[in-house]
Amino acid sequence: MMGRRAVAFTEDSVSRAIRAVKKAGVEVKTIRIEPNGSVVINGDNGEITERQIEESAGGYL
C-alpha cells in the first residue's frame, strides 16, 4: 500500500490565506504549513465575531 502524498502548497495559496485573514480584521502572528498542505495562520484581534467566522474561507480564521 502506498502512503498518501503531501498536498503541495504554493506561495499564492499562502498569500490568499493571509489576505483573507487580514480582511477579517485579524492581525497575522504566525503561519505554519502542515504536512497535509494545510495553511495554519495564528492571529489576534481580541475577539472574533460570528460575522468574521461566516465570512472567512471555510469557517477558519
C-alpha positions in Angstrom: 0.0 0.0 0.0 1.3 3.4 -0.9 1.3 6.3 1.6 -0.6 9.5 0.9 1.4 12.2 -0.7 1.5 15.6 1.0 -0.5 18.2 -0.8 1.7 20.8 -2.4 1.2 24.4 -1.4 2.1 27.5 -3.3 3.1 30.9 -2.4 -0.1 32.1 -4.0 -2.2 29.8 -1.7 -0.4 31.2 1.4 -0.9 34.8 0.1 -4.6 34.2 -0.4 -5.0 32.8 3.1 -3.1 35.8 4.6 -5.3 38.3 2.7 -8.5 36.5 3.8 -7.4 36.6 7.5 -6.4 40.3 7.2 -9.8 41.1 5.5 -11.5 39.5 8.5 -9.7 42.0 10.7 -7.2 39.6 12.3 -3.5 40.5 12.7 -1.3 37.7 11.5 1.1 36.5 14.1 2.5 33.2 12.7 2.0 30.9 9.7 2.6 27.2 9.6 2.3 24.7 6.7 1.1 21.3 7.9 2.4 18.1 6.3 -1.0 17.6 4.6 -0.6 21.0 2.9 -3.0 23.0 5.2 -2.0 26.6 5.8 -2.5 27.4 9.5 -2.4 31.1 10.5 -2.4 32.2 14.1 -3.5 35.7 14.7 -5.0 38.1 17.2 -7.9 40.6 17.0 -9.1 40.4 20.6 -12.4 38.8 19.8 -13.6 37.0 16.7 -17.2 37.9 15.8 -19.7 35.5 14.3 -19.7 37.5 11.1 -16.0 37.2 10.7 -16.3 33.4 11.1 -19.1 33.3 8.5 -17.1 35.5 6.0 -13.9 33.5 6.4 -12.9 30.8 3.9 -14.4 27.5 5.1 -15.1 28.9 8.6 -11.5 29.1 9.6 -9.7 32.3 10.7 
